[in-house]
Amino acid sequence: MSFFYHHPDEYKTHQNKEGELIAQNHEWHTANNTYGFSAGLGVLLVSMAILVALYKVAPFASMIGSLLIFIMTLGTLSFLVTTPESWVPHLTDTDWGFPFLSGRGRLVIKDIVILGGAIITASESAKLYLQRHKAIRK
């Protein structure tokens, strides 16, 4: 996702630990568009959720929302392969690397459930859409 940022190469040097606020890093993230990207992603996610929620009113729109969530979730799951921080680093323990997920990796793995939910909601929306479409034709 680094192509959304102005200075992706410097990102790691400006990370804060959880619960920590360093004003200089906060200013850097504002200038880097980190927060802008986060806000845009939030708007996109809420929009897709609204589409899914329109299941009874607009099943076709709900199906589109579910398919968009499915595609986005595949992208998020790709982080397990493309992001080295997803796996436990080799420190002093013998358990590191694949299949040992770090905190970031465990956060991403929850998307498997979202992927399954998107498939179910897409199929249910498509079923309702087809039922209504058949009823109109008769």
N, CA, C and O atoms as CSV, one atom per row, in Angstrom:
chain,resi,resn,atom,element,x,y,z
A,1,MET,N,N,0.820,-1.198,0.000
A,1,MET,CA,C,0.000,0.000,0.000
A,1,MET,C,C,0.866,1.265,0.000
A,1,MET,O,O,0.347,2.377,0.095
A,2,SER,N,N,2.148,1.093,-0.104
A,2,SER,CA,C,3.059,2.235,0.012
A,2,SER,C,C,2.848,3.287,-1.070
A,2,SER,O,O,3.247,4.436,-0.880
A,3,PHE,N,N,2.237,2.936,-2.197
A,3,PHE,CA,C,2.052,3.906,-3.268
A,3,PHE,C,C,1.047,4.999,-2.897
A,3,PHE,O,O,0.919,5.979,-3.630
A,4,PHE,N,N,0.336,4.854,-1.782
A,4,PHE,CA,C,-0.578,5.890,-1.321
A,4,PHE,C,C,0.138,6.956,-0.494
A,4,PHE,O,O,-0.427,8.016,-0.225
A,5,TYR,N,N,1.360,6.684,-0.098
A,5,TYR,CA,C,2.092,7.597,0.782
A,5,TYR,C,C,3.077,8.440,-0.006
A,5,TYR,O,O,3.535,8.035,-1.075
A,6,HIS,N,N,3.405,9.617,0.523
A,6,HIS,CA,C,4.360,10.501,-0.129
A,6,HIS,C,C,5.801,10.023,0.056
A,6,HIS,O,O,6.622,10.166,-0.850
A,7,HIS,N,N,6.115,9.456,1.230
A,7,HIS,CA,C,7.476,9.013,1.541
A,7,HIS,C,C,7.446,7.614,2.160
A,7,HIS,O,O,7.726,7.463,3.349
A,8,PRO,N,N,7.114,6.603,1.379
A,8,PRO,CA,C,6.954,5.259,1.957
A,8,PRO,C,C,8.253,4.675,2.523
A,8,PRO,O,O,8.211,3.854,3.439
A,9,ASP,N,N,9.392,5.085,1.991
A,9,ASP,CA,C,10.663,4.534,2.468
A,9,ASP,C,C,10.980,4.951,3.897
A,9,ASP,O,O,11.727,4.265,4.594
A,10,GLU,N,N,10.422,6.063,4.332
A,10,GLU,CA,C,10.694,6.576,5.673
A,10,GLU,C,C,9.655,6.125,6.706
A,10,GLU,O,O,9.768,6.461,7.885
A,11,TYR,N,N,8.654,5.372,6.270
A,11,TYR,CA,C,7.528,5.018,7.133
A,11,TYR,C,C,7.967,4.324,8.424
A,11,TYR,O,O,7.524,4.693,9.512
A,12,LYS,N,N,8.832,3.324,8.303
A,12,LYS,CA,C,9.229,2.545,9.491
A,12,LYS,C,C,9.939,3.395,10.541
A,12,LYS,O,O,9.839,3.111,11.735
A,13,THR,N,N,10.641,4.415,10.118
A,13,THR,CA,C,11.374,5.242,11.082
A,13,THR,C,C,10.446,6.172,11.864
A,13,THR,O,O,10.870,6.798,12.835
A,14,HIS,N,N,9.192,6.264,11.448
A,14,HIS,CA,C,8.239,7.155,12.111
A,14,HIS,C,C,7.095,6.400,12.774
A,14,HIS,O,O,6.046,6.984,13.044
A,15,GLN,N,N,7.281,5.122,13.039
A,15,GLN,CA,C,6.244,4.340,13.713
A,15,GLN,C,C,6.318,4.558,15.217
A,15,GLN,O,O,7.403,4.653,15.790
A,16,ASN,N,N,5.164,4.634,15.841
A,16,ASN,CA,C,5.065,4.720,17.290
A,16,ASN,C,C,4.668,3.358,17.836
A,16,ASN,O,O,3.990,2.584,17.161
A,17,LYS,N,N,5.085,3.073,19.035
A,17,LYS,CA,C,4.608,1.870,19.709
A,17,LYS,C,C,3.154,2.093,20.090
A,17,LYS,O,O,2.706,3.233,20.219
A,18,GLU,N,N,2.425,1.011,20.267
A,18,GLU,CA,C,1.012,1.119,20.609
A,18,GLU,C,C,0.845,1.937,21.886
A,18,GLU,O,O,1.503,1.680,22.894
A,19,GLY,N,N,-0.051,2.932,21.826
A,19,GLY,CA,C,-0.334,3.787,22.973
A,19,GLY,C,C,0.641,4.944,23.130
A,19,GLY,O,O,0.467,5.780,24.016
A,20,GLU,N,N,1.648,5.002,22.298
A,20,GLU,CA,C,2.677,6.039,22.390
A,20,GLU,C,C,2.344,7.172,21.418
A,20,GLU,O,O,1.921,6.920,20.290
A,21,LEU,N,N,2.534,8.408,21.851
A,21,LEU,CA,C,2.348,9.550,20.969
A,21,LEU,C,C,3.627,10.367,20.935
A,21,LEU,O,O,4.054,10.936,21.939
A,22,ILE,N,N,4.220,10.408,19.765
A,22,ILE,CA,C,5.388,11.253,19.545
A,22,ILE,C,C,4.947,12.306,18.540
A,22,ILE,O,O,4.673,11.990,17.382
A,23,ALA,N,N,4.879,13.554,18.983
A,23,ALA,CA,C,4.325,14.643,18.170
A,23,ALA,C,C,5.025,14.751,16.813
A,23,ALA,O,O,4.375,14.992,15.796
A,24,GLN,N,N,6.331,14.574,16.797
A,24,GLN,CA,C,7.085,14.680,15.541
A,24,GLN,C,C,6.637,13.592,14.549
A,24,GLN,O,O,6.487,13.864,13.358
A,25,ASN,N,N,6.428,12.380,15.035
A,25,ASN,CA,C,5.947,11.299,14.162
A,25,ASN,C,C,4.526,11.575,13.683
A,25,ASN,O,O,4.189,11.302,12.531
A,26,HIS,N,N,3.695,12.119,14.573
A,26,HIS,CA,C,2.321,12.451,14.197
A,26,HIS,C,C,2.313,13.473,13.059
A,26,HIS,O,O,1.562,13.328,12.095
A,27,GLU,N,N,3.136,14.487,13.172
A,27,GLU,CA,C,3.234,15.504,12.119
A,27,GLU,C,C,3.732,14.889,10.812
A,27,GLU,O,O,3.244,15.229,9.734
A,28,TRP,N,N,4.703,13.984,10.915
A,28,TRP,CA,C,5.229,13.331,9.716
A,28,TRP,C,C,4.132,12.518,9.030
A,28,TRP,O,O,4.003,12.566,7.807
A,29,HIS,N,N,3.344,11.775,9.804
A,29,HIS,CA,C,2.267,10.968,9.223
A,29,HIS,C,C,1.191,11.844,8.576
A,29,HIS,O,O,0.600,11.460,7.566
A,30,THR,N,N,0.942,13.011,9.154
A,30,THR,CA,C,-0.009,13.941,8.551
A,30,THR,C,C,0.518,14.393,7.184
A,30,THR,O,O,-0.223,14.388,6.201
A,31,ALA,N,N,1.774,14.776,7.125
A,31,ALA,CA,C,2.385,15.210,5.863
A,31,ALA,C,C,2.533,14.057,4.868
A,31,ALA,O,O,2.489,14.283,3.659
A,32,ASN,N,N,2.705,12.850,5.348
A,32,ASN,CA,C,2.915,11.673,4.489
A,32,ASN,C,C,1.614,11.149,3.886
A,32,ASN,O,O,1.659,10.292,3.003
A,33,ASN,N,N,0.466,11.632,4.331
A,33,ASN,CA,C,-0.854,11.193,3.891
A,33,ASN,C,C,-1.264,9.867,4.542
A,33,ASN,O,O,-2.178,9.209,4.045
A,34,THR,N,N,-0.625,9.462,5.620
A,34,THR,CA,C,-1.009,8.237,6.311
A,34,THR,C,C,-2.435,8.344,6.824
A,34,THR,O,O,-3.226,7.415,6.656
A,35,TYR,N,N,-2.770,9.461,7.447
A,35,TYR,CA,C,-4.105,9.644,8.008
A,35,TYR,C,C,-5.142,9.873,6.907
A,35,TYR,O,O,-6.289,9.441,7.031
A,36,GLY,N,N,-4.743,10.544,5.847
A,36,GLY,CA,C,-5.656,10.739,4.712
A,36,GLY,C,C,-6.039,9.413,4.082
A,36,GLY,O,O,-7.206,9.183,3.765
A,37,PHE,N,N,-5.048,8.535,3.899
A,37,PHE,CA,C,-5.327,7.214,3.347
A,37,PHE,C,C,-6.227,6.426,4.285
A,37,PHE,O,O,-7.156,5.753,3.839
A,38,SER,N,N,-5.958,6.507,5.577
A,38,SER,CA,C,-6.760,5.796,6.567
A,38,SER,C,C,-8.214,6.270,6.540
A,38,SER,O,O,-9.132,5.453,6.600
A,39,ALA,N,N,-8.424,7.569,6.451
A,39,ALA,CA,C,-9.785,8.115,6.399
A,39,ALA,C,C,-10.491,7.668,5.115
A,39,ALA,O,O,-11.662,7.289,5.146
A,40,GLY,N,N,-9.780,7.713,3.995
A,40,GLY,CA,C,-10.366,7.263,2.730
A,40,GLY,C,C,-10.741,5.798,2.759
A,40,GLY,O,O,-11.795,5.407,2.257
A,41,LEU,N,N,-9.883,4.993,3.342
A,41,LEU,CA,C,-10.159,3.559,3.466
A,41,LEU,C,C,-11.384,3.331,4.362
A,41,LEU,O,O,-12.209,2.462,4.080
A,42,GLY,N,N,-11.495,4.098,5.422
A,42,GLY,CA,C,-12.648,3.986,6.310
A,42,GLY,C,C,-13.946,4.327,5.598
A,42,GLY,O,O,-14.950,3.637,5.778
A,43,VAL,N,N,-13.940,5.378,4.793
A,43,VAL,CA,C,-15.132,5.755,4.025
A,43,VAL,C,C,-15.493,4.646,3.041
A,43,VAL,O,O,-16.668,4.313,2.885
A,44,LEU,N,N,-14.492,4.074,2.378
A,44,LEU,CA,C,-14.732,2.975,1.440
A,44,LEU,C,C,-15.346,1.765,2.151
A,44,LEU,O,O,-16.298,1.169,1.648
A,45,LEU,N,N,-14.810,1.408,3.306
A,45,LEU,CA,C,-15.320,0.254,4.052
A,45,LEU,C,C,-16.756,0.465,4.522
A,45,LEU,O,O,-17.585,-0.439,4.415
A,46,VAL,N,N,-17.048,1.643,5.037
A,46,VAL,CA,C,-18.408,1.930,5.495
A,46,VAL,C,C,-19.368,1.933,4.299
A,46,VAL,O,O,-20.500,1.463,4.419
A,47,SER,N,N,-18.934,2.449,3.166
A,47,SER,CA,C,-19.776,2.442,1.963
A,47,SER,C,C,-20.089,1.019,1.522
A,47,SER,O,O,-21.229,0.715,1.171
A,48,MET,N,N,-19.100,0.158,1.536
A,48,MET,CA,C,-19.331,-1.232,1.158
A,48,MET,C,C,-20.255,-1.922,2.164
A,48,MET,O,O,-21.101,-2.729,1.780
A,49,ALA,N,N,-20.094,-1.606,3.445
A,49,ALA,CA,C,-20.973,-2.186,4.471
A,49,ALA,C,C,-22.418,-1.734,4.264
A,49,ALA,O,O,-23.345,-2.522,4.453
A,50,ILE,N,N,-22.614,-0.486,3.883
A,50,ILE,CA,C,-23.969,0.011,3.615
A,50,ILE,C,C,-24.569,-0.734,2.426
A,50,ILE,O,O,-25.745,-1.096,2.441
A,51,LEU,N,N,-23.754,-0.962,1.395
A,51,LEU,CA,C,-24.251,-1.733,0.245
A,51,LEU,C,C,-24.701,-3.130,0.675
A,51,LEU,O,O,-25.761,-3.597,0.260
A,52,VAL,N,N,-23.906,-3.787,1.495
A,52,VAL,CA,C,-24.274,-5.125,1.969
A,52,VAL,C,C,-25.551,-5.056,2.804
A,52,VAL,O,O,-26.397,-5.947,2.725
A,53,ALA,N,N,-25.688,-4.012,3.593
A,53,ALA,CA,C,-26.864,-3.870,4.457
A,53,ALA,C,C,-28.149,-3.626,3.662
A,53,ALA,O,O,-29.242,-3.802,4.199
A,54,LEU,N,N,-28.038,-3.230,2.416
A,54,LEU,CA,C,-29.206,-2.991,1.568
A,54,LEU,C,C,-29.773,-4.279,0.979
A,54,LEU,O,O,-30.532,-4.245,0.010
A,55,TYR,N,N,-29.410,-5.388,1.554
A,55,TYR,CA,C,-29.751,-6.725,1.079
A,55,TYR,C,C,-31.219,-6.858,0.665
A,55,TYR,O,O,-31.501,-7.287,-0.453
A,56,LYS,N,N,-32.146,-6.501,1.535
A,56,LYS,CA,C,-33.577,-6.673,1.253
A,56,LYS,C,C,-34.101,-5.626,0.262
A,56,LYS,O,O,-34.994,-5.919,-0.532
A,57,VAL,N,N,-33.559,-4.432,0.306
A,57,VAL,CA,C,-34.039,-3.336,-0.531
A,57,VAL,C,C,-33.430,-3.390,-1.934
A,57,VAL,O,O,-34.132,-3.225,-2.931
A,58,ALA,N,N,-32.120,-3.621,-1.998
A,58,ALA,CA,C,-31.404,-3.619,-3.276
A,58,ALA,C,C,-30.421,-4.788,-3.297
A,58,ALA,O,O,-29.229,-4.599,-3.055
A,59,PRO,N,N,-30.912,-5.992,-3.586
A,59,PRO,CA,C,-30.036,-7.164,-3.524
A,59,PRO,C,C,-28.870,-7.120,-4.514
A,59,PRO,O,O,-27.799,-7.654,-4.228
A,60,PHE,N,N,-29.067,-6.495,-5.663
A,60,PHE,CA,C,-27.962,-6.417,-6.633
A,60,PHE,C,C,-26.834,-5.544,-6.082
A,60,PHE,O,O,-25.661,-5.903,-6.182
A,61,ALA,N,N,-27.191,-4.402,-5.503
A,61,ALA,CA,C,-26.190,-3.523,-4.884
A,61,ALA,C,C,-25.496,-4.234,-3.728
A,61,ALA,O,O,-24.291,-4.077,-3.531
A,62,SER,N,N,-26.252,-5.013,-2.969
A,62,SER,CA,C,-25.684,-5.774,-1.861
A,62,SER,C,C,-24.680,-6.808,-2.367
A,62,SER,O,O,-23.625,-7.013,-1.765
A,63,MET,N,N,-25.023,-7.457,-3.483
A,63,MET,CA,C,-24.109,-8.433,-4.073
A,63,MET,C,C,-22.818,-7.747,-4.534
A,63,MET,O,O,-21.728,-8.279,-4.329
A,64,ILE,N,N,-22.936,-6.586,-5.145
A,64,ILE,CA,C,-21.754,-5.829,-5.584
A,64,ILE,C,C,-20.894,-5.458,-4.375
A,64,ILE,O,O,-19.672,-5.603,-4.415
A,65,GLY,N,N,-21.528,-4.982,-3.304
A,65,GLY,CA,C,-20.797,-4.651,-2.081
A,65,GLY,C,C,-20.066,-5.861,-1.520
A,65,GLY,O,O,-18.916,-5.754,-1.094
A,66,SER,N,N,-20.726,-7.003,-1.518
A,66,SER,CA,C,-20.098,-8.237,-1.023
A,66,SER,C,C,-18.910,-8.643,-1.883
A,66,SER,O,O,-17.874,-9.060,-1.365
A,67,LEU,N,N,-19.062,-8.521,-3.195
A,67,LEU,CA,C,-17.953,-8.869,-4.097
A,67,LEU,C,C,-16.777,-7.913,-3.924
A,67,LEU,O,O,-15.622,-8.334,-3.995
A,68,LEU,N,N,-17.060,-6.633,-3.698
A,68,LEU,CA,C,-15.983,-5.672,-3.438
A,68,LEU,C,C,-15.257,-6.010,-2.136
A,68,LEU,O,O,-14.031,-5.928,-2.065
A,69,ILE,N,N,-16.012,-6.387,-1.116
A,69,ILE,CA,C,-15.396,-6.787,0.149
A,69,ILE,C,C,-14.554,-8.044,-0.053
A,69,ILE,O,O,-13.464,-8.151,0.509
A,70,PHE,N,N,-15.041,-8.987,-0.840
A,70,PHE,CA,C,-14.286,-10.206,-1.147
A,70,PHE,C,C,-12.944,-9.861,-1.792
A,70,PHE,O,O,-11.905,-10.379,-1.384
A,71,ILE,N,N,-12.968,-8.988,-2.796
A,71,ILE,CA,C,-11.732,-8.594,-3.492
A,71,ILE,C,C,-10.783,-7.868,-2.546
A,71,ILE,O,O,-9.583,-8.139,-2.530
A,72,MET,N,N,-11.334,-6.936,-1.749
A,72,MET,CA,C,-10.493,-6.197,-0.818
A,72,MET,C,C,-9.857,-7.128,0.220
A,72,MET,O,O,-8.700,-6.953,0.601
A,73,THR,N,N,-10.629,-8.111,0.665
A,73,THR,CA,C,-10.123,-9.052,1.660
A,73,THR,C,C,-9.005,-9.913,1.082
A,73,THR,O,O,-8.044,-10.228,1.784
A,74,LEU,N,N,-9.117,-10.295,-0.178
A,74,LEU,CA,C,-8.013,-11.027,-0.822
A,74,LEU,C,C,-6.744,-10.175,-0.812
A,74,LEU,O,O,-5.645,-10.674,-0.568
A,75,GLY,N,N,-6.919,-8.880,-1.081
A,75,GLY,CA,C,-5.766,-7.972,-1.034
A,75,GLY,C,C,-5.152,-7.904,0.352
A,75,GLY,O,O,-3.930,-7.920,0.498
A,76,THR,N,N,-5.996,-7.828,1.364
A,76,THR,CA,C,-5.488,-7.782,2.737
A,76,THR,C,C,-4.779,-9.084,3.104
A,76,THR,O,O,-3.728,-9.056,3.744
A,77,LEU,N,N,-5.342,-10.217,2.707
A,77,LEU,CA,C,-4.699,-11.506,2.999
A,77,LEU,C,C,-3.359,-11.651,2.283
A,77,LEU,O,O,-2.494,-12.405,2.729
A,78,SER,N,N,-3.185,-10.936,1.184
A,78,SER,CA,C,-1.896,-10.993,0.483
A,78,SER,C,C,-0.768,-10.409,1.338
A,78,SER,O,O,0.406,-10.681,1.089
A,79,PHE,N,N,-1.127,-9.607,2.346
A,79,PHE,CA,C,-0.108,-9.060,3.245
A,79,PHE,C,C,0.659,-10.168,3.969
A,79,PHE,O,O,1.809,-9.971,4.361
A,80,LEU,N,N,0.027,-11.328,4.148
A,80,LEU,CA,C,0.718,-12.444,4.804
A,80,LEU,C,C,1.939,-12.878,3.999
A,80,LEU,O,O,2.906,-13.396,4.559
A,81,VAL,N,N,1.895,-12.670,2.701
A,81,VAL,CA,C,3.002,-13.062,1.834
A,81,VAL,C,C,3.944,-11.895,1.581
A,81,VAL,O,O,5.157,-12.080,1.484
A,82,THR,N,N,3.387,-10.690,1.475
A,82,THR,CA,C,4.187,-9.540,1.055
A,82,THR,C,C,4.766,-8.714,2.201
A,82,THR,O,O,5.604,-7.845,1.961
A,83,THR,N,N,4.344,-8.961,3.425
A,83,THR,CA,C,4.785,-8.148,4.553
A,83,THR,C,C,5.593,-8.990,5.532
A,83,THR,O,O,5.030,-9.836,6.227
A,84,PRO,N,N,6.896,-8.772,5.597
A,84,PRO,CA,C,7.735,-9.592,6.485
A,84,PRO,C,C,7.334,-9.510,7.955
A,84,PRO,O,O,7.565,-10.458,8.706
A,85,GLU,N,N,6.737,-8.392,8.380
A,85,GLU,CA,C,6.348,-8.225,9.776
A,85,GLU,C,C,5.175,-9.114,10.172
A,85,GLU,O,O,4.794,-9.137,11.342
A,86,SER,N,N,4.589,-9.852,9.217
A,86,SER,CA,C,3.458,-10.735,9.520
A,86,SER,C,C,3.891,-11.985,10.267
A,86,SER,O,O,3.067,-12.650,10.895
A,87,TRP,N,N,5.156,-12.303,10.205
A,87,TRP,CA,C,5.669,-13.528,10.815
A,87,TRP,C,C,6.591,-13.185,11.978
A,87,TRP,O,O,7.245,-12.142,11.973
A,88,VAL,N,N,6.639,-14.057,12.963
A,88,VAL,CA,C,7.489,-13.838,14.140
A,88,VAL,C,C,8.943,-13.770,13.678
A,88,VAL,O,O,9.413,-14.671,12.982
A,89,PRO,N,N,9.663,-12.704,14.061
A,89,PRO,CA,C,11.063,-12.590,13.647
A,89,PRO,C,C,11.960,-13.539,14.449
A,89,PRO,O,O,11.589,-14.008,15.525
A,90,HIS,N,N,13.128,-13.805,13.907
A,90,HIS,CA,C,14.087,-14.668,14.602
A,90,HIS,C,C,14.809,-13.834,15.656
A,90,HIS,O,O,15.691,-13.035,15.343
A,91,LEU,N,N,14.415,-14.037,16.906
A,91,LEU,CA,C,15.046,-13.300,17.999
A,91,LEU,C,C,15.891,-14.295,18.798
A,91,LEU,O,O,17.049,-14.531,18.455
A,92,THR,N,N,15.335,-14.870,19.840
A,92,THR,CA,C,16.096,-15.856,20.620
A,92,THR,C,C,15.382,-17.187,20.709
A,92,THR,O,O,15.974,-18.177,21.139
A,93,ASP,N,N,14.125,-17.232,20.312
A,93,ASP,CA,C,13.317,-18.439,20.410
A,93,ASP,C,C,13.546,-19.325,19.191
A,93,ASP,O,O,14.011,-18.856,18.152
A,94,THR,N,N,13.220,-20.596,19.321
A,94,THR,CA,C,13.350,-21.510,18.185
A,94,THR,C,C,12.119,-21.456,17.289
A,94,THR,O,O,12.158,-21.944,16.160
A,95,ASP,N,N,11.017,-20.866,17.781
A,95,ASP,CA,C,9.776,-20.769,17.014
A,95,ASP,C,C,9.696,-19.401,16.352
A,95,ASP,O,O,9.343,-18.414,16.998
A,96,TRP,N,N,10.020,-19.341,15.078
A,96,TRP,CA,C,9.964,-18.080,14.340
A,96,TRP,C,C,9.676,-18.376,12.874
A,96,TRP,O,O,9.782,-19.518,12.427
A,97,GLY,N,N,9.308,-17.332,12.131
A,97,GLY,CA,C,8.993,-17.499,10.719
A,97,GLY,C,C,7.706,-18.280,10.514
A,97,GLY,O,O,6.886,-18.393,11.425
A,98,PHE,N,N,7.534,-18.813,9.319
A,98,PHE,CA,C,6.335,-19.597,9.005
A,98,PHE,C,C,6.312,-20.847,9.856
A,98,PHE,O,O,7.352,-21.500,9.948
A,99,PRO,N,N,5.237,-21.229,10.475
A,99,PRO,CA,C,3.857,-20.729,10.471
A,99,PRO,C,C,3.516,-19.854,11.663
A,99,PRO,O,O,2.340,-19.727,12.004
A,100,PHE,N,N,4.493,-19.252,12.301
A,100,PHE,CA,C,4.249,-18.474,13.521
A,100,PHE,C,C,3.922,-17.024,13.170
A,100,PHE,O,O,4.785,-16.274,12.715
A,101,LEU,N,N,2.671,-16.645,13.387
A,101,LEU,CA,C,2.215,-15.299,13.054
A,101,LEU,C,C,2.529,-14.313,14.168
A,101,LEU,O,O,2.384,-14.624,15.350
A,102,SER,N,N,2.961,-13.125,13.775
A,102,SER,CA,C,3.159,-12.044,14.734
A,102,SER,C,C,1.801,-11.412,15.036
A,102,SER,O,O,0.778,-11.866,14.523
A,103,GLY,N,N,1.787,-10.374,15.861
A,103,GLY,CA,C,0.540,-9.662,16.149
A,103,GLY,C,C,-0.087,-9.114,14.874
A,103,GLY,O,O,-1.304,-9.187,14.701
A,104,ARG,N,N,0.726,-8.569,13.987
A,104,ARG,CA,C,0.215,-8.045,12.714
A,104,ARG,C,C,-0.350,-9.165,11.854
A,104,ARG,O,O,-1.381,-8.991,11.204
A,105,GLY,N,N,0.309,-10.295,11.845
A,105,GLY,CA,C,-0.172,-11.435,11.069
A,105,GLY,C,C,-1.483,-11.964,11.606
A,105,GLY,O,O,-2.374,-12.329,10.839
A,106,ARG,N,N,-1.604,-12.006,12.927
A,106,ARG,CA,C,-2.857,-12.472,13.529
A,106,ARG,C,C,-3.993,-11.502,13.239
A,106,ARG,O,O,-5.145,-11.917,13.107
A,107,LEU,N,N,-3.678,-10.212,13.139
A,107,LEU,CA,C,-4.689,-9.228,12.797
A,107,LEU,C,C,-5.201,-9.456,11.375
A,107,LEU,O,O,-6.391,-9.282,11.111
A,108,VAL,N,N,-4.324,-9.838,10.470
A,108,VAL,CA,C,-4.705,-10.065,9.073
A,108,VAL,C,C,-5.482,-11.366,8.904
A,108,VAL,O,O,-6.378,-11.441,8.063
A,109,ILE,N,N,-5.158,-12.384,9.683
A,109,ILE,CA,C,-5.754,-13.712,9.498
A,109,ILE,C,C,-7.268,-13.699,9.752
A,109,ILE,O,O,-7.986,-14.558,9.240
A,110,LYS,N,N,-7.750,-12.740,10.532
A,110,LYS,CA,C,-9.191,-12.634,10.782
A,110,LYS,C,C,-9.950,-12.384,9.489
A,110,LYS,O,O,-11.158,-12.610,9.429
A,111,ASP,N,N,-9.258,-11.920,8.455
A,111,ASP,CA,C,-9.921,-11.640,7.187
A,111,ASP,C,C,-10.419,-12.900,6.488
A,111,ASP,O,O,-11.217,-12.806,5.556
A,112,ILE,N,N,-9.970,-14.063,6.911
A,112,ILE,CA,C,-10.506,-15.307,6.352
A,112,ILE,C,C,-11.992,-15.412,6.689
A,112,ILE,O,O,-12.786,-15.856,5.860
A,113,VAL,N,N,-12.369,-15.006,7.900
A,113,VAL,CA,C,-13.777,-15.025,8.296
A,113,VAL,C,C,-14.562,-14.003,7.478
A,113,VAL,O,O,-15.680,-14.281,7.044
A,114,ILE,N,N,-13.985,-12.833,7.268
A,114,ILE,CA,C,-14.649,-11.802,6.462
A,114,ILE,C,C,-14.817,-12.297,5.028
A,114,ILE,O,O,-15.847,-12.051,4.401
A,115,LEU,N,N,-13.811,-12.991,4.511
A,115,LEU,CA,C,-13.880,-13.555,3.163
A,115,LEU,C,C,-15.053,-14.525,3.048
A,115,LEU,O,O,-15.815,-14.474,2.083
A,116,GLY,N,N,-15.192,-15.403,4.031
A,116,GLY,CA,C,-16.311,-16.350,4.044
A,116,GLY,C,C,-17.646,-15.635,4.135
A,116,GLY,O,O,-18.598,-16.005,3.448
A,117,GLY,N,N,-17.722,-14.614,4.977
A,117,GLY,CA,C,-18.960,-13.846,5.109
A,117,GLY,C,C,-19.330,-13.137,3.814
A,117,GLY,O,O,-20.505,-13.064,3.455
A,118,ALA,N,N,-18.330,-12.618,3.115
A,118,ALA,CA,C,-18.591,-11.938,1.835
A,118,ALA,C,C,-19.129,-12.912,0.797
A,118,ALA,O,O,-20.004,-12.558,0.007
A,119,ILE,N,N,-18.611,-14.137,0.792
A,119,ILE,CA,C,-19.110,-15.149,-0.143
A,119,ILE,C,C,-20.574,-15.480,0.171
A,119,ILE,O,O,-21.403,-15.589,-0.732
A,120,ILE,N,N,-20.873,-15.637,1.450
A,120,ILE,CA,C,-22.247,-15.965,1.853
A,120,ILE,C,C,-23.204,-14.826,1.517
A,120,ILE,O,O,-24.268,-15.063,0.946
A,121,THR,N,N,-22.841,-13.597,1.864
A,121,THR,CA,C,-23.752,-12.480,1.599
A,121,THR,C,C,-23.905,-12.239,0.097
A,121,THR,O,O,-24.985,-11.860,-0.357
A,122,ALA,N,N,-22.844,-12.452,-0.678
A,122,ALA,CA,C,-22.952,-12.302,-2.135
A,122,ALA,C,C,-23.904,-13.341,-2.708
A,122,ALA,O,O,-24.741,-13.024,-3.553
A,123,SER,N,N,-23.777,-14.576,-2.250
A,123,SER,CA,C,-24.643,-15.633,-2.783
A,123,SER,C,C,-26.103,-15.430,-2.351
A,123,SER,O,O,-27.016,-15.660,-3.143
A,124,GLU,N,N,-26.325,-15.010,-1.122
A,124,GLU,CA,C,-27.688,-14.755,-0.661
A,124,GLU,C,C,-28.321,-13.572,-1.409
A,124,GLU,O,O,-29.502,-13.610,-1.751
A,125,SER,N,N,-27.536,-12.540,-1.654
A,125,SER,CA,C,-28.038,-11.383,-2.396
A,125,SER,C,C,-28.353,-11.771,-3.835
A,125,SER,O,O,-29.376,-11.363,-4.383
A,126,ALA,N,N,-27.469,-12.561,-4.446
A,126,ALA,CA,C,-27.703,-13.008,-5.818
A,126,ALA,C,C,-28.959,-13.872,-5.893
A,126,ALA,O,O,-29.740,-13.758,-6.838
A,127,LYS,N,N,-29.149,-14.725,-4.910
A,127,LYS,CA,C,-30.337,-15.586,-4.869
A,127,LYS,C,C,-31.616,-14.749,-4.793
A,127,LYS,O,O,-32.573,-15.001,-5.525
A,128,LEU,N,N,-31.627,-13.751,-3.900
A,128,LEU,CA,C,-32.793,-12.882,-3.767
A,128,LEU,C,C,-33.024,-12.083,-5.047
A,128,LEU,O,O,-34.165,-11.929,-5.483
A,129,TYR,N,N,-31.962,-11.581,-5.642
A,129,TYR,CA,C,-32.070,-10.819,-6.893
A,129,TYR,C,C,-32.679,-11.683,-7.995
A,129,TYR,O,O,-33.581,-11.239,-8.705
A,130,LEU,N,N,-32.194,-12.906,-8.140
A,130,LEU,CA,C,-32.715,-13.804,-9.179
A,130,LEU,C,C,-34.169,-14.186,-8.922
A,130,LEU,O,O,-34.959,-14.291,-9.860
A,131,GLN,N,N,-34.525,-14.394,-7.655
A,131,GLN,CA,C,-35.916,-14.705,-7.330
A,131,GLN,C,C,-36.832,-13.548,-7.726
A,131,GLN,O,O,-37.896,-13.767,-8.304
A,132,ARG,N,N,-36.430,-12.347,-7.423
A,132,ARG,CA,C,-37.233,-11.179,-7.774
A,132,ARG,C,C,-37.284,-10.976,-9.291
A,132,ARG,O,O,-38.318,-10.599,-9.842
A,133,HIS,N,N,-36.177,-11.227,-9.943
A,133,HIS,CA,C,-36.111,-11.063,-11.395
A,133,HIS,C,C,-37.039,-12.061,-12.086
A,133,HIS,O,O,-37.701,-11.711,-13.062
A,134,LYS,N,N,-37.095,-13.296,-11.594
A,134,LYS,CA,C,-37.995,-14.318,-12.148
A,134,LYS,C,C,-39.449,-13.921,-11.916
A,134,LYS,O,O,-40.288,-14.098,-12.799
A,135,ALA,N,N,-39.752,-13.385,-10.735
A,135,ALA,CA,C,-41.116,-12.987,-10.402
A,135,ALA,C,C,-41.598,-11.870,-11.320
A,135,ALA,O,O,-42.771,-11.829,-11.691
A,136,ILE,N,N,-40.702,-10.973,-11.682
A,136,ILE,CA,C,-41.047,-9.859,-12.571
A,136,ILE,C,C,-41.333,-10.378,-13.977
A,136,ILE,O,O,-42.233,-9.876,-14.651
A,137,ARG,N,N,-40.580,-11.374,-14.423
A,137,ARG,CA,C,-40.740,-11.932,-15.775
A,137,ARG,C,C,-42.054,-12.662,-15.936
A,137,ARG,O,O,-42.600,-12.692,-17.039
A,138,LYS,N,N,-42.579,-13.248,-14.887
A,138,LYS,CA,C,-43.816,-14.057,-14.976
A,138,LYS,C,C,-45.045,-13.233,-15.085
A,138,LYS,O,O,-46.147,-13.776,-15.167
